[in-house]
Amino acid sequence: MPVDELDTRILRLLIEQPRTSVREYARLLGIARGTLQARLDRLERDGVITGTGPFLSPAALGHPVLAFVHVEVTQGHLDEVGDALAAVPEIVEAWSITGGGDLLTRVVARDNEHLEDVIQQLIQLPAVVRTRTEVALRERVPYRLLPLVESVGRRRAEPRPR
């Protein structure tokens, strides 16, 4: 079932007030608690809501340096390298990609020297052909989904042309 206007309002509240109770959400939305719970269950079941945990700051954890490392892998060894990347705690995310490389990783580090050590770990992997690193300078648009949620909800509410 697609996300509708009520789902959009629910998701907005979850994003803006993540520590509020279901009872309070229902009160704020002006709907029954059971209706809200059914919607939340459906949104989770459909994979729209994928978690409820806190968002952590690598910088506040002592890792203020952020880099994107492109990794080129010997053909046929993508899974092997992916498994090895999962063992490196400073790699907070990795994606297989098309284009200039096989994997794109998001790496955090304490400082530039630490970043170099992490990259050296990657280069040591037998199936890694080369890496290319881009250091992030400043976050311009923080990770967000609310504008997308609102856009989807708006499109669902618009009348369809006949």
Contact map, one row per residue, 1 for C-alpha under 8 A:
111000000000000000000000000000000000000000000100000000000000000000000000000000000000000000000000000000000000000000000000000000000000000000000000000000000000000000
111100000000000000000000000000000000000000000000000000000000000000000000000000000000000000000000000000000000000000000000000000000000000000000000000000000001000000
111110110000000000000000000000000000000000000000000000000000000000000000000000000000000000000000000000000000000000000000000000000000000000000000000000011001000000
011111110000000000000000000000000000000000000000000000000000000000000000000000000000000000000000000000000000000000000000000000000000000000000000000000011001100000
001111111000000000000000000000000000000000000000000000000000000000000000000000000000000000000000000000000000000000000000000000000000000000000000000000001101100000
000111111100000000000000000000000000000000000000000000000000000000000000000000000000000000000000000000000000000000000000000000000000000000000000000000000000000000
001111111110000000000000000000000000001000000000000000000000000000000000000000000000000000000000000000000000000000000000000000000000000000000000000000001000000000
001111111111000000000000000000000000000000000000000000000000000000000000000000000000000000000000000000000000000000000000000000000000000000000000000011001000000000
000011111111100000000000000010000000000000000000000000000000000000000000000000000000000000000000000000000000000000000000000000000000000000000000000000000000000000
000001111111110000000000100010000001000000000000000000000000000000000000000000000000000000000000000000000000000000000000000000000000000000000000000000000000000000
000000111111111000000000000000000000000000000000000000000000000000000000000000000000000000000000000000000000000000000000000000000000000000000000010010000000000000
000000011111111100000000000000000000000000000000000000000000000000000000000000000000000000000000000000000000000000000000000000000000000000000000010010000000000000
000000001111111111000000100000000000000000000000000000000000000000000000000000000000000000000000000000000000000000000000000000000000000000000000000000000000000000
000000000111111111010000000000000000000000000000000000000000000000000000000000000000000000000000000000000000000000000000000000000000000000000000000000000000000000
000000000011111111000000000000000000000000000000000000000000000000000000000000000000000000000000000000000000000000000000000000000000000000000000010000000000000000
000000000001111111000000000000000000000000000000000000000000000000000000000000000000000000000000000000000000000000000000000000000000000000000000000000000000000000
000000000000111111110000000000000000000000000000000000000000000000000000000000000000000000000000000000000000000000000000000000000000000000000000000000000000000000
000000000000111111110000000000000000000000000000000000000000000000000000000000000000000000000000000000000000000000000000000000000000000000000000000000000000000000
000000000000000011111000000000000000000000000000000000000000000000000000000000000000000000000000000000000000000000000000000000000000000000000000000000000000000000
000000000000010011111101100000000000000000000000000000000000000000000000000000000000000000000000000000000000000000000000000000000000000000000000000000000000000000
000000000000000000111111100000000000000000000000000000000000000000000000000000000000000000000000000000000000000000000000000000000000000000000000000000000000000000
000000000000000000011111110000001001100000000000000000000000000000000000000000000000000000000000000000000000000000000000000000000000000000000000000000000000000000
000000000000000000001111111000001000000000000000000000000000000000000000000000000000000000000000000000000000000000000000000000000000000000000000000000000000000000
000000000000000000011111111100000000000000000000000000000000000000000000000000000000000000000000000000000000000000000000000000000000000000000000000000000000000000
000000000100100000011111111110000001000000000000000000000000000000000000000000000000000000000000000000000000000000000000000000000000000000000000000000000000000000
000000000000000000000111111111111001000000000000000000000000000000000000000000000000000000000000000000000000000000000000000000000000000000000000000000000000000000
000000000000000000000011111111111000000000000000000000000000000000000000000000000000000000000000000000000000000000000000000000000000000000000000000000000000000000
000000000000000000000001111111000000000000000000000000000000000000000000000000000000000000000000000000000000000000000000000000000000000000000000000000000000000000
000000001100000000000000111111100000000000000000000000000000000000000000000000000000000000000000000000000000000000000000000000000000000000000000000000000000000000
000000000000000000000000011111110000000000000000000000000000000000000000000000000000000000000000000000000000000000000000000000000000000000000000000000000000000000
000000000000000000000000011011111011000000000000000000000000000000000000000000000000000000000000000000000000000000000000000000000000000000000000000000000000000000
000000000000000000000000011001111111000000000000000000000000000000000000000000000000000000000000000000000000000000000000000000000000000000000000000000000000000000
000000000000000000000110011000111111100000000000000000000000000000000000000000000000000000000000000000000000000000000000000000000000000000000000000000000000000000
000000000000000000000000000000011111110000000000000000000000000000000000000000000000000000000000000000000000000000000000000000000000000000000000000000000000000000
000000000000000000000000000000111111111000000000000000000000000000000000000000000000000000000000000000000000000000000000000000000000000000000000000000000000000000
000000000100000000000100110000111111111100000000000000000000000000000000000000000000000000000000000000000000000000000000000000000000000000000000000000000000000000
000000000000000000000100000000001111111110000000000000000000000000000000000000000000000000000000000000000000000000000000000000000000000000000000000000000000000000
000000000000000000000000000000000111111111000000000000000000000000000000000000000000000000000000000000000000000000000000000000000000000000000000000000000000000000
000000100000000000000000000000000011111111100000000000000000000000000000000000000000000000000000000000000000000000000000000000000000000000000000000000000000000000
000000000000000000000000000000000001111111110000000000000000000000000000000000000000000000000000000000000000000000000000000000000000000000000000000000000000000000
000000000000000000000000000000000000111111111000000000000000000000000000000000000000000000000000000000000000000000000000000000000000000000000000000000000000000000
000000000000000000000000000000000000011111111100000000000000000000000000000000000000000000000000000000000000000000000000000000000000000000000000000000000000000000
000000000000000000000000000000000000001111111111100000000000000000000000000000000000000000000000000000000000000000000000000000000000000000000000000000000000000000
000000000000000000000000000000000000000111111111110000000000000000000000000000000000000000000000000000000000000000000000000000000000000000000000000000000000000000
000000000000000000000000000000000000000011111111000000000000000000000000000000000000000000000000000000000000000000000000000000000000000000000000000000000000000000
100000000000000000000000000000000000000001111111100000000000000000000000000000000000000000000000000000000000000000000000000000000000000000000000000000000000000000
000000000000000000000000000000000000000000111111110000000000000000000000000000000000000000000000000000000000000000000000000000000000000000000000000000000000000000
000000000000000000000000000000000000000000111111110000000000000000000000000000000000000000000000000000000000000000000000000000000000000000000000000000000000000000
000000000000000000000000000000000000000000110111111100000000000000000000000000000000000000000000000000000000000000000000000000000000000000000000000000000000000000
000000000000000000000000000000000000000000010011111100000000000000000000000000000000000000000000000000000000000000000000000000000000000000000000000000000000000000
000000000000000000000000000000000000000000000000111110000000000000000000000000000000000000000000000000000000000000000000000000000000000000000000000000000000000000
000000000000000000000000000000000000000000000000111111000000000000000000000000000000000000000000000000000000000000000000000000000000000000000000000000000000000000
000000000000000000000000000000000000000000000000001111100000000000000000000000000000000000000000000000000000000000000000000000000000000000000000000000000000000000
000000000000000000000000000000000000000000000000000111110000000000000000000000000000000000000000000000000000000000000000000000000000000000000000000000000000000000
000000000000000000000000000000000000000000000000000011111000000000000000000000000000000000000000000000000000000000000000000000000000000000000000000000000000000000
000000000000000000000000000000000000000000000000000001111100000000000000000000000000000000000000000000000000000000000000000000000000000000000000000000000000000000
000000000000000000000000000000000000000000000000000000111111100000000000000000000000000000000000000000000000000000000000000000000000000000000000000000000000000000
000000000000000000000000000000000000000000000000000000011111111100000000000000000000000000000000000000000001000000000000000000000000000000000000000000000000000000
000000000000000000000000000000000000000000000000000000001111111110000000000000000000000000000000000000000000000000000000000000000000000000000000000000000000000000
000000000000000000000000000000000000000000000000000000001111111100000000000000000000000000000000000000000000000000000000000000000000000000000000000000000000000000
000000000000000000000000000000000000000000000000000000001111111000000000000000000000000000000000000000000000000000000000000000000000000000000000000000000000000000
000000000000000000000000000000000000000000000000000000000111111100000000000000000000000000000000000000000000110000000000000000000000000000000000000000000000000000
000000000000000000000000000000000000000000000000000000000111111111000000000000000000000000000000000000000001111000000000000000000000000000000000000000000000000000
000000000000000000000000000000000000000000000000000000000111011111000000000000000000000000000000000000000001111000000000000000000000000000000000000000000000000000
000000000000000000000000000000000000000000000000000000000010001111100000000000000000000000000000000000000001111100100000000000000000001100000000000000000000000000
000000000000000000000000000000000000000000000000000000000000001111110000000000000000000000000000000000000111100000000000000000000000001100000000000000000000000000
000000000000000000000000000000000000000000000000000000000000000011111000000000000000000000000000000000000111000000000000000000000000111100000000000000000000000000
000000000000000000000000000000000000000000000000000000000000000001111100000000000000000000000000000000011110000000000000000000000000111100000000000000000000000000
000000000000000000000000000000000000000000000000000000000000000000111110000000000000000000000000000000011110000000000000000000000011110000000000000000000000000000
000000000000000000000000000000000000000000000000000000000000000000011111000000000000000000000000000111111000000000000000000000000011100000000000000000000000000000
000000000000000000000000000000000000000000000000000000000000000000001111100000000000000000000000000011111000000000000000000000011111000000000000000000000000000000
000000000000000000000000000000000000000000000000000000000000000000000111110000000000000000000000000111100000000000000000000000011110000000000000000000000000000000
000000000000000000000000000000000000000000000000000000000000000000000011111011001000000000000000000011100000000000000000000000111100000000000000000000000000000000
000000000000000000000000000000000000000000000000000000000000000000000001111111000000000000000000000000000000000000000000000000111000000000000000000000000000000000
000000000000000000000000000000000000000000000000000000000000000000000000111111000000000000000000000000000000000000000000000000000000000000000000000000000000000000
000000000000000000000000000000000000000000000000000000000000000000000000011111100000000000000000000000000000000000000000000000000000000000000000000000000000000000
000000000000000000000000000000000000000000000000000000000000000000000000111111111000000000000000000000000000000000000000000000100000000000000000000000000000000000
000000000000000000000000000000000000000000000000000000000000000000000000111111111100000000000000000001000000000000000000000000000000000000000000000000000000000000
000000000000000000000000000000000000000000000000000000000000000000000000000111111110000000000000000000000000000000000000000000000000000000000000000000000000000000
000000000000000000000000000000000000000000000000000000000000000000000000000011111111000000000000000000000000000000000000000000000000000000000000000000000000000000
000000000000000000000000000000000000000000000000000000000000000000000000100011111111100000000000000000000000000000000000000010110000000000000000000000000000000000
000000000000000000000000000000000000000000000000000000000000000000000000000001111111110000000100000000000000000000000000000000000000000000000000000000000000000000
000000000000000000000000000000000000000000000000000000000000000000000000000000111111111000000000000000000000000000000000000000000000000000000000000000000000000000
000000000000000000000000000000000000000000000000000000000000000000000000000000011111111100000000000000000000000000000000000010000000000000000000000000000000000000
000000000000000000000000000000000000000000000000000000000000000000000000000000001111111100100100000000000000000000000000010000000000000000000000000000000000000000
000000000000000000000000000000000000000000000000000000000000000000000000000000000111111110100000000000000000000000000000000000000000000000000000000000000000000000
000000000000000000000000000000000000000000000000000000000000000000000000000000000011111110000000000000000000000000000000000000000000000000000000000000000000000000
000000000000000000000000000000000000000000000000000000000000000000000000000000000001111111100000000000000000000000000000000000000000000000000000000000000000000000
000000000000000000000000000000000000000000000000000000000000000000000000000000000000011111110000000000000000000000000000000000000000000000000000000000000000000000
000000000000000000000000000000000000000000000000000000000000000000000000000000000000000111110000000000000011100000000100000000000000000000000000000000000000000000
000000000000000000000000000000000000000000000000000000000000000000000000000000000000110111111100000000001111000000000000000000000000000000000000000000000000000000
000000000000000000000000000000000000000000000000000000000000000000000000000000000000000011111100000000001111000000000000000000000000000000000000000000000000000000
000000000000000000000000000000000000000000000000000000000000000000000000000000000000000000111110000000001110000000000000000000000000000000000000000000000000000000
000000000000000000000000000000000000000000000000000000000000000000000000000000000100100000111111000000111100000000000000000000000000000000000000000000000000000000
000000000000000000000000000000000000000000000000000000000000000000000000000000000000000000001111100000111000000000000000000000000000000000000000000000000000000000
000000000000000000000000000000000000000000000000000000000000000000000000000000000000000000000111110001110000000000000000000000000000000000000000000000000000000000
000000000000000000000000000000000000000000000000000000000000000000000000000000000000000000000011111011110000000000000000000000000000000000000000000000000000000000
000000000000000000000000000000000000000000000000000000000000000000000000000000000000000000000001111111000000000000000000000000000000000000000000000000000000000000
000000000000000000000000000000000000000000000000000000000000000000000000000000000000000000000000111111000000000000000000000000000000000000000000000000000000000000
000000000000000000000000000000000000000000000000000000000000000000000101000000000000000000000000011111000000000000000000000000000000000000000000000000000000000000
000000000000000000000000000000000000000000000000000000000000000000000111100000000000000000000000111111110000000000000000000000000000000000000000000000000000000000
000000000000000000000000000000000000000000000000000000000000000000000111100001000000000000000001111111110000000000000000000000000000000000000000000000000000000000
000000000000000000000000000000000000000000000000000000000000000000000111100000000000000000000111100011111000000000000000000000000000000000000000000000000000000000
000000000000000000000000000000000000000000000000000000000000000000011110000000000000000000000111100011111100000000000000000000000000000000000000000000000000000000
000000000000000000000000000000000000000000000000000000000000000000011110000000000000000000111110000000111110000000000000000000000000000000000000000000000000000000
000000000000000000000000000000000000000000000000000000000000000001111000000000000000000000111100000000011111000000000000000000000000000000000000000000000000000000
000000000000000000000000000000000000000000000000000000000000000001111000000000000000000001111000000000001111100000100000000000000000000000000000000000000000000000
000000000000000000000000000000000000000000000000000000000100001111100000000000000000000001110000000000000111110000100000000000000000000000000000000000000000000000
000000000000000000000000000000000000000000000000000000000000011111000000000000000000000001000000000000000011111101100100000000000000000000000000000000000000000000
000000000000000000000000000000000000000000000000000000000000011110000000000000000000000000000000000000000001111101100000000000000000000000000000000000000000000000
000000000000000000000000000000000000000000000000000000000000001110000000000000000000000000000000000000000000111111100000000000000000000000000000000000000000000000
000000000000000000000000000000000000000000000000000000000000000010000000000000000000000000000000000000000000111111110000000000000000000000000000000000000000000000
000000000000000000000000000000000000000000000000000000000000000000000000000000000000000000000000000000000000001111111000000000000000000000000000000000000000000000
000000000000000000000000000000000000000000000000000000000000000000000000000000000000000000000000000000000000111111111100000000000000000000000000000000000000000000
000000000000000000000000000000000000000000000000000000000000000010000000000000000000000000000000000000000011111111111110000000000000000000000000000000000000000000
000000000000000000000000000000000000000000000000000000000000000000000000000000000000000000000000000000000000000111111111000000000000000000000000000000000000000000
000000000000000000000000000000000000000000000000000000000000000000000000000000000000000000000000000000000000000011111111100000000000000000000000000000000000000000
000000000000000000000000000000000000000000000000000000000000000000000000000000000000000001000000000000000000100001111111110000000000000000000000000000000000000000
000000000000000000000000000000000000000000000000000000000000000000000000000000000000000000000000000000000000000000111111111000000010000000000000000000000000000000
000000000000000000000000000000000000000000000000000000000000000000000000000000000000000000000000000000000000000000011111111100000000000000000000000000000000000000
000000000000000000000000000000000000000000000000000000000000000000000000000000000000000000000000000000000000000000001111111110000000000000000000000000000000000000
000000000000000000000000000000000000000000000000000000000000000000000000000000000000100000000000000000000000000000000111111110010010000000000000000000000000000000
000000000000000000000000000000000000000000000000000000000000000000000000000000000000000000000000000000000000000000000011111111011110000000000000000000000000000000
000000000000000000000000000000000000000000000000000000000000000000000000000000000000000000000000000000000000000000000001111111010000000000000000000000000000000000
000000000000000000000000000000000000000000000000000000000000000000000000000000001001000000000000000000000000000000000000111111110000000000000000000000000000000000
000000000000000000000000000000000000000000000000000000000000000000000000000000000000000000000000000000000000000000000000001111111000000000000000000000000000000000
000000000000000000000000000000000000000000000000000000000000000000000000110010001000000000000000000000000000000000000000000011111000000000000000000000000000000000
000000000000000000000000000000000000000000000000000000000000000000000011110000001000000000000000000000000000000000000000011111111110000000000000000000000000000000
000000000000000000000000000000000000000000000000000000000000000000000011110000000000000000000000000000000000000000000000001001111110000000000000000000000000000000
000000000000000000000000000000000000000000000000000000000000000000000011100000000000000000000000000000000000000000000000001000011111000000000000000000000000000000
000000000000000000000000000000000000000000000000000000000000000000001111000000000000000000000000000000000000000000000010011000011111100000000000000000000000000000
000000000000000000000000000000000000000000000000000000000000000000001110000000000000000000000000000000000000000000000000000000000111110000000000000000000000000000
000000000000000000000000000000000000000000000000000000000000000000111100000000000000000000000000000000000000000000000000000000000011111000000000000000000000000000
000000000000000000000000000000000000000000000000000000000000000000111000000000000000000000000000000000000000000000000000000000000001111100000000000000000000000000
000000000000000000000000000000000000000000000000000000000000000011110000000000000000000000000000000000000000000000000000000000000000111110000000000000000000000000
000000000000000000000000000000000000000000000000000000000000000011110000000000000000000000000000000000000000000000000000000000000000011111100000000000000000000000
000000000000000000000000000000000000000000000000000000000000000000000000000000000000000000000000000000000000000000000000000000000000001111100000000000000000000000
000000000000000000000000000000000000000000000000000000000000000000000000000000000000000000000000000000000000000000000000000000000000000111110000000000000000000000
000000000000000000000000000000000000000000000000000000000000000000000000000000000000000000000000000000000000000000000000000000000000000111111100000000000000000000
000000000000000000000000000000000000000000000000000000000000000000000000000000000000000000000000000000000000000000000000000000000000000001111100000000000000000000
000000000000000000000000000000000000000000000000000000000000000000000000000000000000000000000000000000000000000000000000000000000000000000111111000000000000000000
000000000000000000000000000000000000000000000000000000000000000000000000000000000000000000000000000000000000000000000000000000000000000000111111000000000000000000
000000000000000000000000000000000000000000000000000000000000000000000000000000000000000000000000000000000000000000000000000000000000000000001111100000000000000000
000000000000000000000000000000000000000000000000000000000000000000000000000000000000000000000000000000000000000000000000000000000000000000001111111000000000000000
000000000000000000000000000000000000000000000000000000000000000000000000000000000000000000000000000000000000000000000000000000000000000000000011111110000000000000
000000000011001000000000000000000000000000000000000000000000000000000000000000000000000000000000000000000000000000000000000000000000000000000001111111000000000000
000000000000000000000000000000000000000000000000000000000000000000000000000000000000000000000000000000000000000000000000000000000000000000000001111111100000000000
000000000000000000000000000000000000000000000000000000000000000000000000000000000000000000000000000000000000000000000000000000000000000000000000111111110000000000
000000010011000000000000000000000000000000000000000000000000000000000000000000000000000000000000000000000000000000000000000000000000000000000000111111111000000000
000000010000000000000000000000000000000000000000000000000000000000000000000000000000000000000000000000000000000000000000000000000000000000000000011111111100000000
000000000000000000000000000000000000000000000000000000000000000000000000000000000000000000000000000000000000000000000000000000000000000000000000001111111110000000
001100000000000000000000000000000000000000000000000000000000000000000000000000000000000000000000000000000000000000000000000000000000000000000000000111111111000000
001110110000000000000000000000000000000000000000000000000000000000000000000000000000000000000000000000000000000000000000000000000000000000000000000011111111100000
000010000000000000000000000000000000000000000000000000000000000000000000000000000000000000000000000000000000000000000000000000000000000000000000000001111111110000
000000000000000000000000000000000000000000000000000000000000000000000000000000000000000000000000000000000000000000000000000000000000000000000000000000111111110000
011110000000000000000000000000000000000000000000000000000000000000000000000000000000000000000000000000000000000000000000000000000000000000000000000000011111111000
000110000000000000000000000000000000000000000000000000000000000000000000000000000000000000000000000000000000000000000000000000000000000000000000000000001111111000
000000000000000000000000000000000000000000000000000000000000000000000000000000000000000000000000000000000000000000000000000000000000000000000000000000000111111100
000000000000000000000000000000000000000000000000000000000000000000000000000000000000000000000000000000000000000000000000000000000000000000000000000000000001111110
000000000000000000000000000000000000000000000000000000000000000000000000000000000000000000000000000000000000000000000000000000000000000000000000000000000000011111
000000000000000000000000000000000000000000000000000000000000000000000000000000000000000000000000000000000000000000000000000000000000000000000000000000000000001111
000000000000000000000000000000000000000000000000000000000000000000000000000000000000000000000000000000000000000000000000000000000000000000000000000000000000000111
